[in-house]
Amino acid sequence: MDASKVLPTQNSGRIELEQDPERYGRFAAAGLLRLTSSPLPVEFVDKPVRRDEQRFASPEMFARVWERAEAVVFDPRHAAVLSEILGETEEAVREQIEIIKGQTVDLIRRHEPKEGEVASDFFAPYNADPTTVEVLIGYEGGEEQGTAVYHDETHLGASRNMVLAKLATLSNFYGRLSRRPDVQKAFLKGIVDAGKTEDARAENIVLARAVATLGSLYMAKYPMKESDPRSHGDFYLAENNLGSLASNLSAIDQELVVLDRPKPLAAGEYPAGYLDQVSNVFGDEFREPETASRIYTVLDEAKAGEMAPDVVYNKLMDLKLGARKS
């Protein structure tokens, strides 16, 4: 995640969402990633800080938040509403969400403090949204950097797990951008682009997918709690976030140069350059015989034209995370 060092940045101008939406999204992501890689800002040290908010208190509590939101959104009573919003079957969407949830839990656990380790507190401004966060242009080493200033003194959090701090903060901001899917896409791209090494970029792709999914589910659950979600004044949170989720996840997949929807190929053939791309993403794991064999199995299925790009990506990322854990 490239968060081991957070260097001081000199700020200049403010970026407005309506004036430069694409840049606003990218710079907001970069700024919030920096903010959540740091301890509590000095201006908040005398303010009440929550460590028990369920989204960032522990991996187990985070998982319960996700599962409860998912259960509310996919309540069988709302099947007709969901069908209208999603434009695809509930089963297919839920399958993708389950894969992303598994990858997210693995990422969180890899960043849990080890036994006996003195853990740092990472800032979790969990009410981050376009009204509470000021997005600025900063300069570091002569290069432009996105920075963020949080202005809500009543919703301050801290977590011993940096990934949980990021997920709570960035997913809330993403979900509150529901009326602007173009800015959501730029925000997700900003998350991915913040990874400056292959490993950091791979982790940030998992993070971006989790931000989009949790942000959509968490915001959608408010109107979806009602017997008639459409009667809720905030129904747009469900309609917009869930309606753009598939497209936004696909936009993240494109950052990995994922295999286009494949045409049938002869046995042993793969699209030009694709194995090089996979090798770059997997690094040393690709050379390990067992992992390499599993990768080829996925590609064999892909070449038959049976899997969409997001499914190919999910299967490959599962293999990568599995290789890293073993």
C-alpha positions as CSV (number, residue, x, y, z in Angstrom):
1,M,0.0,0.0,0.0
2,D,3.1,2.2,0.0
3,A,2.0,3.6,3.4
4,S,5.2,3.0,5.4
5,K,6.3,6.6,4.9
6,V,4.0,9.6,5.0
7,L,6.1,12.6,4.2
8,P,5.1,16.2,4.9
9,T,3.4,17.9,1.9
10,Q,3.1,21.6,1.1
11,N,-0.5,22.4,0.1
12,S,-1.6,25.0,-2.4
13,G,-5.0,25.1,-4.1
14,R,-8.3,23.5,-3.3
15,I,-10.0,21.2,-5.8
16,E,-13.7,21.5,-6.3
17,L,-15.8,18.5,-7.3
18,E,-18.0,20.3,-9.8
19,Q,-15.1,22.2,-11.5
20,D,-12.7,19.2,-11.9
21,P,-14.6,16.0,-11.0
22,E,-12.0,13.5,-12.4
23,R,-9.1,15.2,-10.6
24,Y,-11.2,15.6,-7.5
25,G,-11.8,11.9,-7.3
26,R,-8.2,10.9,-7.8
27,F,-6.8,13.5,-5.4
28,A,-9.4,12.7,-2.8
29,A,-8.4,9.0,-2.8
30,A,-4.7,9.9,-2.6
31,G,-5.3,12.3,0.2
32,L,-7.5,10.0,2.3
33,L,-5.0,7.1,1.8
34,R,-2.3,9.4,3.2
35,L,-4.5,10.5,6.1
36,T,-5.3,6.9,7.1
37,S,-1.7,5.9,6.9
38,S,-0.9,8.4,9.7
39,P,-1.7,8.8,13.4
40,L,-4.3,11.1,14.7
41,P,-3.7,14.7,13.4
42,V,-2.4,17.0,16.1
43,E,-5.5,19.2,15.9
44,F,-7.6,16.3,17.1
45,V,-5.4,15.0,20.0
46,D,-7.7,16.6,22.7
47,K,-10.9,15.4,21.1
48,P,-12.9,12.2,21.9
49,V,-11.7,9.4,19.6
50,R,-13.6,6.1,19.0
51,R,-11.8,2.8,18.7
52,D,-14.9,0.7,19.1
53,E,-16.7,1.6,15.9
54,Q,-17.5,-1.7,14.3
55,R,-16.1,-1.0,10.9
56,F,-12.6,-0.6,12.2
57,A,-12.5,-2.1,15.8
58,S,-11.4,-5.6,14.7
59,P,-11.4,-7.9,11.7
60,E,-14.3,-9.9,13.2
61,M,-16.5,-6.9,13.8
62,F,-15.7,-5.6,10.3
63,A,-16.9,-8.9,8.9
64,R,-20.1,-8.7,10.8
65,V,-20.8,-5.2,9.5
66,W,-20.3,-6.4,6.0
67,E,-22.5,-9.5,6.5
68,R,-25.3,-7.5,8.1
69,A,-25.3,-4.9,5.3
70,E,-25.3,-7.7,2.7
71,A,-28.2,-9.5,4.5
72,V,-30.3,-6.3,4.6
73,V,-29.6,-5.4,0.9
74,F,-30.3,-8.9,-0.4
75,D,-33.4,-9.5,1.7
76,P,-35.7,-11.8,-0.4
77,R,-38.5,-9.3,0.0
78,H,-36.6,-6.9,-2.3
79,A,-35.8,-9.3,-5.1
80,A,-37.9,-7.3,-7.6
81,V,-36.3,-4.0,-6.6
82,L,-32.8,-5.5,-6.8
83,S,-33.5,-6.9,-10.2
84,E,-34.5,-3.5,-11.5
85,I,-31.4,-1.8,-10.0
86,L,-28.7,-4.4,-10.8
87,G,-29.6,-5.3,-14.3
88,E,-28.2,-8.8,-13.7
89,T,-29.1,-11.7,-11.6
90,E,-28.8,-11.5,-7.8
91,E,-26.9,-14.8,-7.7
92,A,-24.2,-13.5,-10.0
93,V,-23.7,-10.3,-8.0
94,R,-23.6,-12.1,-4.7
95,E,-21.0,-14.5,-6.0
96,Q,-18.8,-11.6,-7.0
97,I,-19.4,-9.9,-3.6
98,E,-18.4,-13.2,-1.8
99,I,-15.1,-13.4,-3.7
100,I,-14.3,-9.8,-2.9
101,K,-15.2,-10.3,0.7
102,G,-12.8,-13.2,1.0
103,Q,-10.0,-11.2,-0.6
104,T,-10.7,-8.3,1.7
105,V,-10.6,-10.4,4.9
106,D,-7.3,-11.9,3.8
107,L,-5.9,-8.4,3.2
108,I,-7.1,-7.2,6.6
109,R,-5.5,-10.1,8.4
110,R,-2.2,-9.7,6.7
111,H,-2.0,-6.2,8.3
112,E,-3.1,-7.2,11.8
113,P,-0.5,-6.4,14.4
114,K,1.6,-9.4,15.2
115,E,1.7,-10.9,18.7
116,G,4.0,-8.9,20.9
117,E,4.3,-6.1,18.4
118,V,3.7,-2.5,19.7
119,A,0.8,-1.5,17.4
120,S,0.4,2.0,16.1
121,D,-3.0,3.8,15.9
122,F,-4.0,4.8,12.4
123,F,-6.4,7.7,11.9
124,A,-9.9,6.7,10.8
125,P,-12.0,9.7,9.9
126,Y,-15.0,7.5,9.4
127,N,-17.5,10.2,8.5
128,A,-15.4,11.2,5.5
129,D,-17.6,12.6,2.6
130,P,-17.5,15.6,0.2
131,T,-19.0,17.8,2.9
132,T,-16.5,16.9,5.7
133,V,-13.3,16.6,3.6
134,E,-11.4,19.3,1.9
135,V,-9.4,18.1,-1.1
136,L,-6.2,20.0,-1.8
137,I,-3.4,20.0,-4.3
138,G,-0.1,19.3,-2.5
139,Y,3.5,19.2,-3.6
140,E,6.1,16.7,-2.5
141,G,9.5,16.7,-4.1
142,G,8.2,19.1,-6.8
143,E,5.3,16.7,-7.8
144,E,1.6,17.2,-7.3
145,Q,0.0,15.1,-4.6
146,G,-3.5,14.8,-3.4
147,T,-4.0,15.7,0.2
148,A,-7.2,15.8,2.4
149,V,-8.2,17.8,5.4
150,Y,-10.9,16.4,7.6
151,H,-13.2,18.9,9.3
152,D,-15.6,16.7,11.4
153,E,-14.5,16.8,15.0
154,T,-17.4,14.7,16.2
155,H,-16.6,11.5,14.2
156,L,-13.0,10.7,14.9
157,G,-11.7,7.2,14.9
158,A,-8.4,5.2,15.4
159,S,-7.6,1.7,14.5
160,R,-4.6,-0.6,15.1
161,N,-5.2,-2.1,11.6
162,M,-4.3,0.3,8.8
163,V,-6.5,-1.5,6.3
164,L,-9.5,-1.2,8.5
165,A,-8.9,2.5,8.9
166,K,-8.7,2.9,5.2
167,L,-11.8,0.7,4.4
168,A,-14.0,2.6,6.9
169,T,-12.9,6.0,5.7
170,L,-12.7,5.4,1.9
171,S,-15.9,3.3,1.6
172,N,-17.9,6.0,3.4
173,F,-16.5,8.7,1.1
174,Y,-17.2,6.5,-2.0
175,G,-20.8,5.7,-1.0
176,R,-21.5,9.4,-0.5
177,L,-20.5,10.0,-4.1
178,S,-23.5,8.0,-5.2
179,R,-24.9,10.7,-7.5
180,R,-21.6,10.9,-9.4
181,P,-20.5,7.5,-10.6
182,D,-17.9,9.3,-12.8
183,V,-16.2,10.6,-9.7
184,Q,-16.5,7.2,-8.0
185,K,-14.5,5.7,-10.9
186,A,-11.9,8.4,-10.6
187,F,-11.7,7.8,-6.8
188,L,-11.2,4.1,-7.3
189,K,-8.5,4.7,-9.9
190,G,-6.8,7.0,-7.4
191,I,-6.7,4.2,-4.9
192,V,-5.1,1.8,-7.4
193,D,-2.6,4.3,-8.8
194,A,-1.4,5.0,-5.2
195,G,0.4,1.6,-5.3
196,K,3.8,2.4,-6.6
197,T,5.2,-1.2,-6.5
198,E,3.7,-4.4,-8.0
199,D,2.8,-5.7,-4.5
200,A,1.3,-2.4,-3.4
201,R,-0.7,-2.1,-6.6
202,A,-2.1,-5.6,-6.2
203,E,-3.1,-4.8,-2.6
204,N,-4.7,-1.5,-3.7
205,I,-6.7,-3.3,-6.3
206,V,-8.2,-5.5,-3.6
207,L,-8.7,-2.4,-1.4
208,A,-10.5,-0.5,-4.3
209,R,-12.8,-3.4,-4.9
210,A,-13.6,-3.6,-1.2
211,V,-14.2,0.1,-1.0
212,A,-16.7,0.0,-3.9
213,T,-18.5,-3.1,-2.6
214,L,-18.7,-2.1,1.1
215,G,-19.5,1.5,0.3
216,S,-22.4,0.4,-1.9
217,L,-23.7,-2.1,0.6
218,Y,-23.3,0.1,3.7
219,M,-25.1,3.0,2.1
220,A,-27.8,0.9,0.4
221,K,-28.7,-0.8,3.7
222,Y,-30.4,2.4,5.0
223,P,-33.3,2.5,2.5
224,M,-33.3,-1.3,2.1
225,K,-34.2,-1.7,5.7
226,E,-37.7,-0.5,4.8
227,S,-40.5,-2.8,3.7
228,D,-40.8,-0.6,0.7
229,P,-37.3,0.8,0.0
230,R,-38.6,3.1,-2.7
231,S,-40.6,5.1,-0.1
232,H,-37.4,6.0,1.8
233,G,-36.1,9.5,1.3
234,D,-32.5,8.1,0.7
235,F,-33.5,5.4,-1.8
236,Y,-31.0,7.0,-4.2
237,L,-28.2,5.6,-2.0
238,A,-29.3,2.1,-2.9
239,E,-30.3,2.8,-6.5
240,N,-27.2,4.7,-7.5
241,N,-24.6,2.8,-5.6
242,L,-25.9,-0.7,-6.4
243,G,-26.7,0.4,-10.0
244,S,-23.1,1.5,-10.7
245,L,-21.3,-1.2,-8.7
246,A,-20.8,-3.7,-11.6
247,S,-19.5,-1.0,-13.9
248,N,-17.2,0.4,-11.2
249,L,-15.8,-3.0,-10.4
250,S,-15.1,-3.6,-14.1
251,A,-13.3,-0.2,-14.2
252,I,-10.9,-1.5,-11.5
253,D,-10.3,-4.7,-13.4
254,Q,-9.2,-2.8,-16.4
255,E,-6.4,-1.4,-14.3
256,L,-4.9,-4.8,-14.3
257,V,-5.1,-5.2,-18.1
258,V,-7.4,-8.1,-17.6
259,L,-8.1,-10.5,-20.4
260,D,-10.8,-9.2,-22.7
261,R,-13.8,-11.5,-23.0
262,P,-12.0,-14.3,-24.8
263,K,-12.8,-16.0,-28.1
264,P,-12.2,-19.8,-28.4
265,L,-8.5,-20.5,-28.9
266,A,-6.6,-23.6,-29.9
267,A,-5.3,-25.8,-27.1
268,G,-2.2,-24.2,-25.5
269,E,-2.8,-20.8,-27.0
270,Y,-3.2,-17.6,-25.0
271,P,-3.7,-13.9,-26.1
272,A,-0.4,-12.2,-27.0
273,G,1.3,-10.7,-24.0
274,Y,-1.2,-12.1,-21.4
275,L,1.2,-14.5,-19.8
276,D,3.8,-11.7,-19.4
277,Q,1.1,-9.6,-17.7
278,V,0.2,-12.4,-15.4
279,S,3.8,-13.0,-14.6
280,N,4.3,-9.4,-13.7
281,V,1.3,-9.4,-11.3
282,F,2.3,-12.7,-9.6
283,G,6.0,-12.2,-9.5
284,D,7.8,-15.1,-7.9
285,E,4.6,-17.0,-7.2
286,F,4.1,-17.4,-11.0
287,R,7.4,-19.4,-11.1
288,E,6.4,-21.7,-8.3
289,P,5.2,-24.9,-10.1
290,E,1.9,-25.5,-8.1
291,T,0.8,-21.9,-8.5
292,A,1.8,-21.8,-12.1
293,S,-0.3,-25.0,-12.8
294,R,-3.3,-23.4,-11.2
295,I,-2.9,-20.2,-13.2
296,Y,-2.8,-22.3,-16.4
297,T,-6.0,-24.0,-15.3
298,V,-7.8,-20.7,-15.0
299,L,-6.5,-19.6,-18.4
300,D,-7.6,-22.9,-19.9
301,E,-11.1,-22.1,-18.7
302,A,-10.9,-18.5,-19.8
303,K,-9.8,-19.4,-23.4
304,A,-13.0,-21.4,-23.8
305,G,-14.9,-18.2,-23.5
306,E,-16.7,-19.3,-20.4
307,M,-15.5,-16.5,-18.0
308,A,-15.9,-12.8,-18.0
309,P,-12.9,-10.6,-17.2
310,D,-13.9,-9.9,-13.7
311,V,-14.2,-13.6,-12.9
312,V,-10.8,-14.3,-14.5
313,Y,-9.3,-11.5,-12.3
314,N,-11.0,-12.8,-9.1
315,K,-9.7,-16.3,-9.6
316,L,-6.2,-15.1,-10.3
317,M,-6.2,-12.8,-7.3
318,D,-7.5,-15.6,-5.1
319,L,-4.4,-17.6,-6.2
320,K,-2.1,-14.7,-5.5
321,L,-3.4,-14.1,-2.0
322,G,-3.4,-17.9,-1.3
323,A,0.3,-18.1,-2.4
324,R,1.2,-15.2,-0.2
325,K,-0.4,-16.8,2.9
326,S,1.3,-20.2,2.5
